Amino acid sequence: MSGLTYETVARFAQQGGTLYFALIFAAAVAYALWPQHKEAFQRLAQLPLEKDESEDV
């Protein structure tokens, strides 16, 4: 019988999934904290506080 058992596949999937999501999370954090994106995020943070022009009608 081969060494490919359910436990082996499950362990690989768990470790691989954890590593995959950790890398995705690290990439998202790096994108959010990149200095080049600071101005855009500050502008977007103020967007809900701006007066909507359609409210004047």
N, C-alpha and C positions, 0 to 999 in steps of 0.2 A: 504494500500500500504506500502511496506517495505521502510526503510530509505535508501536503496541503489539506489540513483539517479545518473544520469550522472555526476552532479556536484561533488558528493561525490567520485565517482570512479576517476574522472579527478583530483581532488585535491590530493587524495591518490597517484595516479600514478606520479603526478608532484613532490610531496614531497619525495616519495620513490625513484624516479629516481635521484633527486638532491642529496639525501643522499648517494645513491649507487655510483654515479660518484665522489662525494666528498671523499668517502672512498677509491675508486680505485686510485684517484689522490694522496691522502695522502700516500697510500702504495707505489706508484711509486716514490714519492719524498723521502720517507724513504729509499727505496732500493738504489736510486741513491746517497744519502748522507751517507749511512752506511760506516763507516771507513774501513771495511773489503774489500769493493769493489773499494777503491781508486786506488790501483795499477793497476787493470785491466782497469779501465776507463782512467787512464793516458796513458797506453800502447795503448789503442784503439784510443785515441785522436791523437797520433803521427803516427798512421798507414798511413794516407793519405800522410804524408810528407816523408815517406821512399821511397827509390828508388826501383822500381819494377825490379826484376831480368830478366823478359822476355823482357825488353826494350833493353838489351844488344845484342840481337840476330840480 
